[in-house]
Amino acid sequence: MPGLLKGLFRKPILQTYDLEVPADERHLGDIRDFITRAAAEAHFNPNEMNNIKLALDEACSNVIRHAYKGMDPGMIRLRVDRREGELEIFIRDSGKSFEWKKSKTPDLNRYVEIGKRGGLGIWFIRKLMDETEYQTVRGENELRLLKRTREPVPLIAPAHLPETTLPVPFEAAAKPHRFSRVSFKYLFPVTASVAVLVLVIFAYMFTNLAQSLRSEILSNTTELTRQLARDAENYLLKQDDLHLATVVKTLIRTNPKLAYAFILDNSGVIWAHSQTTRLFTTYVPPAGAKLPHGREAARNEIDDPQAGQVHEIAYPIFLGDLRLGTAFVGVREAAIGEEIRKGRRGALIMFLVAMVVSTSGAYFLMTFLVAPIRKLTDGMLAVSQGRLDHQIIIQSNDEFGQIAKVFNDMTRRFNQAQRNLLEQERIQQEMQVAQEIQHTLLPRELPQIEGYDVSSMYRSAKEVGGDYFDFVWVDDNVLGIAVADVSGKGIPGSLVMTMIRTALRLEARNNHNATDVMAKVNNFVTRDMKKGMFVTMFYIILDSRRRIIQYTCAGHNPMILYREETDQIYYLKPRGFPVGIDLPNPDLFQKSLTQETVKLKKGDVLLLYTDGITEAMNPRREQFGEKRLLDLVRQHHDLSAEEFVQKLSEDIARFTEDYPQNDDITCVAIKEKMMADDVQFNLRRKLFYLVERQGVPVREACRHLNVSPTTYYRLKQLRDKYGLRGLKETVQRKDAQMQQLSLEERRQILELIISNPDLGPTRLLQAMSEAGFEVDHLSEKMVYEELKRLRLATREERLAYSEKKKKVD
């Protein structure tokens, strides 16, 4: 029934898109391009397009990793139906099915606390999409995703909340009767003790009867609404309108005082209503009505065309932490009034004579004495209703005037405290959401690439920063690694991370030019970034076949290179602007970038990191610093990448002494495990294994390993003549020499410049040689390029630097 009704009210399909690709991560780029075209034609904004890409990427990755695990590679079939303002996506596979409905909402606080990665895929998809549904029919699994385009909804309430933020009691129940115990004390000082006792009893009964009856009825109605919400949660999740209608009708039948009851979902559609004519219509709140915030009920007084004045209770429907909709129950004011009248009738008959006699004699005295008390009472009621800016005006210097002054001061302080508390809660919720996004986006597994040992570390700060790192396969043998730091914090920084991740994964595929990838990422995110925000980023490309590392930098910390052979450390930092800066010339960013290459030797270590490491602080406000980091690299370079990262994490934890950090701590370590000749030898052995042991045709084996058939037959002749020795290179490849100076050599040059700024590249080389430095591998050009990096290429620059350093010393 719900599916039939849903189909009747669906918008017509404007266009259908189909795609079928092998279940392989290499085809995720094709899937992203496919959904990008469909979302663009549906006029989705960039943020919504990114959400769709992330959800589809997560869903298809799970199919690839889990559905076909242990089976022959299968296919992924996608169909997208475009309707006005929405995309309906169907992902089908023939692999193992998954118990979608048994997936529970994760404890995100626990995830953040333990730093766990993974396990949030389904939760992530549900958060990004408006509707999700999974089913298995005739051996085929189908995941349905629906996304609607709409204006973004704030994640939390703004700091300037309305005055009615606090629960507001009903006016009739909150407003006290003019007769009270204090009133009697001042109104009848000369009345006989018996008359006073009688009137006090009457006033107490008369005043509290209406209040207690009204409070009881409204409390019962609130409890009925809460029970209706609990009974409806499972049926609303399944969109079972028949059971929802049964629940509502049963409630109305068993409680005749109720005017109506209905249930609506988060989109405002009414799924069940005691007035059947309003089924599946859109709920429009009456003017001035309040909807429930969080898990608390909301009360409203409205005028219903059929039931007259109604007290309406609205209660949110939750399933775990997921809000599904709202339950509404209305009780007639007439029914409440009838109950009150029945109770009052008996009291009035008993005390009517006494009230008439006593009231007429003390009216003027009551007006004079009770007026200040009434003002105080009205002020307290206003505060209880959430009007924290209410002030009591009593023009007197007696006790009532002093009480009013104290009360006004108290409300001002309480108002300010309440605003501060709301702001703290808003910031805390924003930080939590940002942390959830960060942990979801980071890689779950370390990449395995031939010849390289790769490991990473990420430790989130108490105050969320914007650190991000990722591994992207450029092709089967080439891996891209990115480390970035977003300038903003909280949700804005996390959203920028999402855009960076999406852009990088779209642009890095089959793109072996690091600067081109960086420029395209910048073009993707710049127009959507908040003014004043930017991203520093380092991107490197590891080529496992050619054994070359290309890298570029967008204003990020330098990459550290440790050479095991010479025991020297190098800072590698090509020039470039940070990502996301709105430059006057669109081409200026790409022109500012430079791409450099480096070849590693066995045992060399590369370290990419964010400034959260060097700026990590201990309780004495001391920073970890670059020197400690460099010393750690030099002392523990012989460890594996994973062991080195673990050692670095332990040293930072020992230094900071569990002191809360204000920035994330992120690094990626890369270590060379074998030389290029060894990789080439293993590749050739694998080629002969495929052809001679596996029976793979020569042409197909050569295509798989990216070599030509001519090379195969040439190598076969060498192997038949020389054995396995014939597969090895007879001439050693060019040594991986550095084209820049190490940190030690740079320090020596700076010391020489401070003492004698007239020294140029040639004389600097001579002075270094005279000081005992090995300079055979250096050239005047290398020294000159280093001076340019240090902005000391001219004599005037060196002279200014020397004078500045001498003044500091």
Buried (B, 14 or more C-beta within 10 A) or exposed (E): EBEEBEEEEEEEEEEEBEBEBEBEEBBBBBBBEBBBEBBEBBEBBBEBBBBBBBBBBBBBBBBBBEBBEEEEEBBBBBBBBBBEEBBBBBBBBBBBBBEBEEBEEBEBEEBBEEEBBEEBBBBBBBBBBBBBEBEEEEEEBBBBBBBBBEEEEEEBBEEEBEBEBBBBBBEBBBEBEEBBEEBBEBBBEEBEEEEBEBBBBBBBBBBEBBBEBBBEBBEEBBBBBBBBBBBBBEBBBEBBBEBBBBBBBEBBEEBEBBBBBBBBBBEEBBBBBBBEEBBBEEBEBEEEBBEBEEEEBBBBBBEBEEBEBBBBBBBBBBEEEBBBBBBBBBBBBBBBBEBBEEBBEEBEEEBEEBBEEBEEEBEEBBEEBBEBBBBBBBBBBBBEBBBBEBEBEBEEEEEBBEBBEEBBEEBEEEBEEBBEEBEEEBBEBBBBBBBBBBBBBBBEEBBEBBBBBBBBBBBBBEBBBBBBBBBBBBBEBBBBBBBBBBBBBBBBBBBBBBBBBBBBBBBBBEBBEBBBBBBBBBBBBBEBBEEEBBBBBBBBBBBBBBBBBBBBBBBBBBBBBBBBEBEBBBBBBBEBBBBBBEEEEEEEBBEBBBBBBBBBBBBBBBBBBBBBBBBBBBEEEEBBBBEBBBEBBEEBBEBEBBBBBBBBBEBBEEBBEEBEBBBBBBBBBBBBBBBBBBBBBBBBEEBBEBBEEEEBEBEEBBEEBEBEEEEBEEBBEBBEEEEEEBBEEEEEEEEBEBEBBBBEBBEBBBEBBBEEBEBBBEBBBEBBEEEEBEBEEBEEEBBBBBBEBBEBBEEEBBBBBBEEBEEEE
